[in-house]
Amino acid sequence: MKAIAITRPGEPEVLQIVERDVPKPTGQEVLIRVFAAGVNRPDVMQRKGNYPPPPGASPDIPGLEVAGVIEAIGPDVTQWQVGDPVCALLTGGGYAEFAVAQAGHCLPVPAAFEGSGGSFVQAASLPETVFTVWHNVFQRGNLKSGEHFLVHGGSSGIGITAIQIAKAFNAKVFATAGSAEKCKACMDLGADQCINYREEDFEIALKERGIDVILDMVGGDYIPKNLRLLRPEGRLVFINTMKGGKVNGEDPVDFGLIMRNRLTITGSTLRNRKNAFKAALASEIREKVWPVLEKGLFKPVIAQTFPLAEAAEAHALMESSDHIGKIILVNEQT
Ligand SMILES: NC(=O)c1ccc[n+]([C@@H]2O[C@H](COP(=O)([O-])OP(=O)(O)OC[C@H]3O[C@@H](n4cnc5c(N)ncnc54)[C@H](OP(=O)(O)O)[C@@H]3O)[C@@H](O)[C@H]2O)c1
């Protein structure tokens, strides 16, 4: 099969097409003929050498999510059959014509997407962001109906997912993004307010409202601002710290605020979690989030698709941050 490998840490050009053996599913694994593979910011971090794959994951083929058709099943798989259309969360190996996934980490391609030409492209845009958002916003952050929710990077793959799922569960949704066009996209997806952080200080813009749950991927100088925005019992959830995980002395974090307002600071990374955790997360998502997709209350936002061979161009677009929504690699079959 053809796959894209990270030939050495570096710029997008280090992503090269290679020939590899088709992997064989064992035990609880399925083999998926990949029609579409999602590109995620963690893939960029891995390409640069800053996000090593966990043990057992493909050492050099990136790709954390795919959609396609089950080609073969391992001897212990009972819930899927050859030919089933699925999307799946992977620990790596998605930038390829075939990939193995844990059976418990697969979900059916939503019927609402079927029939449209891009159903696999849309389905491939889901697993990494839906798993991350459900776990961090709803399981860790415990977002409840009627609460105020803020997501930074509102037009990112994570952001467009967080806005729509939080809206579907009746939160009041706020977002930040880096341009008027990105803010419009967030509003079109249902955000109640989006702050263009290049023109306005989000802390000042949202101070009167107060926020119950914040999903942050930025960190750095956002950290003390986030803490000051939280209402009593508020929850601050980190999924990355793109501007740094440490706070400088100009605006120090007031830990007294955490006590006085009984705040919770938490966060997680998905990729290194155990298979059983991800399988339990997948079943909860199938029960709670898949009905939202089936009702058409969630719109996948595809910024651009690229042929698998053009993975380097896809990474360059992601690093430009010019995109809104998800970037997807497609194999010729689609
Ligand atoms: N912990 C986990 O389990 C987990 C899982 C998946 C993803 N993540 C993280 O979630 C974030 C979003 O991932 P994604 O795949 O959705 O990414 P993405 O689509 O590339 O979006 C990232 C967006 O963040 C915004 N941004 C704000 N500050 C930035 C900065 N200092 N540097 C770069 N971008 C900045 C940019 O939009 P603006 O123009 O608005 O600034 C950019 O478009 C990433 O940081 C990723 O590492 C974490």
PDBQT file of the ligand as one rigid body, heavy atoms in Angstrom, charges set to zero:
ROOT
HETATM    1  N1  LIG A 401      -5.219  17.187  24.196  1.00  0.00    +0.000 N 
HETATM    2  C1  LIG A 401      -5.769  16.503  23.212  1.00  0.00    +0.000 C 
HETATM    3  O1  LIG A 401      -6.208  15.378  23.397  1.00  0.00    +0.000 OA
HETATM    4  C2  LIG A 401      -5.877  17.141  21.851  1.00  0.00    +0.000 A 
HETATM    5  C3  LIG A 401      -6.450  16.436  20.785  1.00  0.00    +0.000 A 
HETATM    6  C4  LIG A 401      -6.566  17.081  19.543  1.00  0.00    +0.000 A 
HETATM    7  C5  LIG A 401      -6.125  18.387  19.390  1.00  0.00    +0.000 A 
HETATM    8  N2  LIG A 401      -5.547  19.012  20.456  1.00  0.00    +0.000 N 
HETATM    9  C6  LIG A 401      -5.069  20.414  20.318  1.00  0.00    +0.000 C 
HETATM   10  O2  LIG A 401      -6.173  21.228  19.995  1.00  0.00    +0.000 OA
HETATM   11  C7  LIG A 401      -5.723  22.307  19.197  1.00  0.00    +0.000 C 
HETATM   12  C8  LIG A 401      -6.574  22.392  17.948  1.00  0.00    +0.000 C 
HETATM   13  O3  LIG A 401      -6.275  21.292  17.128  1.00  0.00    +0.000 OA
HETATM   14  P1  LIG A 401      -6.813  21.264  15.633  1.00  0.00    +0.000 P 
HETATM   15  O4  LIG A 401      -6.328  20.031  14.999  1.00  0.00    +0.000 OA
HETATM   16  O5  LIG A 401      -8.253  21.565  15.659  1.00  0.00    +0.000 OA
HETATM   17  O6  LIG A 401      -5.965  22.505  15.061  1.00  0.00    +0.000 OA
HETATM   18  P2  LIG A 401      -6.171  23.569  13.932  1.00  0.00    +0.000 P 
HETATM   19  O7  LIG A 401      -7.409  23.304  13.125  1.00  0.00    +0.000 OA
HETATM   20  O8  LIG A 401      -4.892  23.698  13.228  1.00  0.00    +0.000 OA
HETATM   21  O9  LIG A 401      -6.432  24.946  14.725  1.00  0.00    +0.000 OA
HETATM   22  C9  LIG A 401      -5.547  25.599  15.532  1.00  0.00    +0.000 C 
HETATM   23  C10 LIG A 401      -6.017  27.053  15.587  1.00  0.00    +0.000 C 
HETATM   24  O10 LIG A 401      -5.574  27.635  16.803  1.00  0.00    +0.000 OA
HETATM   25  C11 LIG A 401      -5.508  29.012  16.644  1.00  0.00    +0.000 C 
HETATM   26  N3  LIG A 401      -4.375  29.530  17.432  1.00  0.00    +0.000 N 
HETATM   27  C12 LIG A 401      -4.487  30.348  18.484  1.00  0.00    +0.000 A 
HETATM   28  N4  LIG A 401      -3.306  30.625  19.029  1.00  0.00    +0.000 NA
HETATM   29  C13 LIG A 401      -2.392  29.979  18.301  1.00  0.00    +0.000 A 
HETATM   30  C14 LIG A 401      -0.996  29.876  18.375  1.00  0.00    +0.000 A 
HETATM   31  N5  LIG A 401      -0.266  30.508  19.292  1.00  0.00    +0.000 N 
HETATM   32  N6  LIG A 401      -0.378  29.089  17.469  1.00  0.00    +0.000 NA
HETATM   33  C15 LIG A 401      -1.093  28.446  16.514  1.00  0.00    +0.000 A 
HETATM   34  N7  LIG A 401      -2.422  28.525  16.404  1.00  0.00    +0.000 NA
HETATM   35  C16 LIG A 401      -3.071  29.279  17.289  1.00  0.00    +0.000 A 
HETATM   36  C17 LIG A 401      -5.374  29.297  15.141  1.00  0.00    +0.000 C 
HETATM   37  O11 LIG A 401      -6.498  30.060  14.769  1.00  0.00    +0.000 OA
HETATM   38  P3  LIG A 401      -6.546  31.651  15.007  1.00  0.00    +0.000 P 
HETATM   39  O12 LIG A 401      -6.331  32.313  13.701  1.00  0.00    +0.000 OA
HETATM   40  O13 LIG A 401      -7.920  31.867  15.543  1.00  0.00    +0.000 OA
HETATM   41  O14 LIG A 401      -5.473  32.003  15.982  1.00  0.00    +0.000 OA
HETATM   42  C18 LIG A 401      -5.432  27.916  14.508  1.00  0.00    +0.000 C 
HETATM   43  O15 LIG A 401      -6.229  27.891  13.371  1.00  0.00    +0.000 OA
HETATM   44  C19 LIG A 401      -4.255  22.072  18.899  1.00  0.00    +0.000 C 
HETATM   45  O16 LIG A 401      -3.485  22.856  19.761  1.00  0.00    +0.000 OA
HETATM   46  C20 LIG A 401      -4.076  20.613  19.199  1.00  0.00    +0.000 C 
HETATM   47  O17 LIG A 401      -2.766  20.296  19.571  1.00  0.00    +0.000 OA
HETATM   48  C21 LIG A 401      -5.416  18.435  21.656  1.00  0.00    +0.000 A 
ENDROOT
TORSDOF 0
